[in-house]
Amino acid sequence: MPPTALVTGSTAGIGAAFARALAAEGHDLVLVARDVTRLESVAAALRERHRVEVEVLPADLTDRAQSRLVEERLADPARPVDVLVNNAGIGLKGRFWETELADQERLLELNCAAVMRLTHAALRGMVPRGTGDVIVVSSTAGYAPGSRGPYAATKAWATAFAEAISGQV
Ligand SMILES: NC(=O)c1ccc[n+]([C@@H]2O[C@H](COP(=O)([O-])OP(=O)(O)OC[C@H]3O[C@@H](n4cnc5c(N)ncnc54)[C@H](OP(=O)(O)O)[C@@H]3O)[C@@H](O)[C@H]2O)c1
């Protein structure tokens, strides 16, 4: 049976590139993003080009109930996920105090809390199985938190989190 990879934010940019590369290597895919039409279109193109199975799992990862659906998919022992790519992430324009607090909360939720939740769900199965990979897409901005405001702070966390969990695994 081919391995399965779940990629968040897989309909554009870096996430779409991960999805194409993983499909080209023969992975079946679970694609996560909010826009269902775009998900279906990306999935159809990947099926056609790479002859792999592609599920679409629409979810806004800043919404706890929708995120839970992705966590449940990752934790499903009947359909193991071999590779998790935590890619979905956003930036914010403007200075911290001039932005809406709700936008800052969404930034933290997507770039940090969702990464923590999905990684937790994935490792609960991967570690006992003794196999699996988790990727956290961070940013060089995380090495220069003074340069990019709170976005950079979330990426400093993402890098530190990945290293912390890698040390434990
Ligand atoms: N672009 C860069 O130069 C750069 C540099 C360094 C690091 N990064 C990091 O790389 C990652 C991807 O960046 P990108 O620029 O390639 O992204 P992008 O082109 O803006 O694409 C974002 C993807 O995430 C999905 N998404 C956005 N909000 C979401 C949410 N709340 N829930 C679920 N999915 C969501 C989008 O689809 P929907 O809108 O349909 O949800 C889309 O598929 C991010 O973590 C970013 O911080 C980017």
The ligand as an ORCA input file, in Angstrom:
! r2SCAN-3c Opt
* xyz 0 1
  N       5.888     32.591      0.886
  C       7.054     32.799      1.493
  O       7.898     33.590      1.027
  C       7.392     32.066      2.763
  C       8.676     32.187      3.288
  C       8.980     31.464      4.450
  C       8.022     30.696      5.062
  N       6.779     30.623      4.548
  C       5.797     29.778      5.235
  O       5.389     28.793      4.316
  C       4.033     28.432      4.571
  C       3.212     28.568      3.310
  O       3.317     29.901      2.859
  P       2.850     30.296      1.365
  O       3.317     31.694      1.137
  O       3.259     29.224      0.423
  O       1.262     30.307      1.567
  P       0.090     30.782      0.543
  O       0.611     30.778     -0.853
  O      -0.494     32.040      1.098
  O      -0.949     29.593      0.714
  C      -1.556     29.383      1.934
  C      -2.248     28.043      1.937
  O      -2.776     27.827      3.254
  C      -4.201     27.708      3.181
  N      -4.742     28.352      4.378
  C      -4.679     29.669      4.707
  N      -5.318     29.897      5.859
  C      -5.777     28.674      6.293
  C      -6.534     28.239      7.417
  N      -6.983     29.128      8.341
  N      -6.841     26.937      7.548
  C      -6.416     26.040      6.608
  N      -5.694     26.399      5.525
  C      -5.393     27.694      5.359
  C      -4.585     28.393      1.862
  O      -5.809     27.893      1.311
  P      -7.251     28.516      1.725
  O      -7.119     29.998      1.583
  O      -8.225     27.865      0.811
  O      -7.465     28.083      3.153
  C      -3.409     27.971      0.978
  O      -3.569     26.641      0.529
  C       3.555     29.336      5.720
  O       3.685     28.647      6.939
  C       4.531     30.504      5.646
  O       4.674     31.141      6.894
  C       6.434     31.286      3.409
*
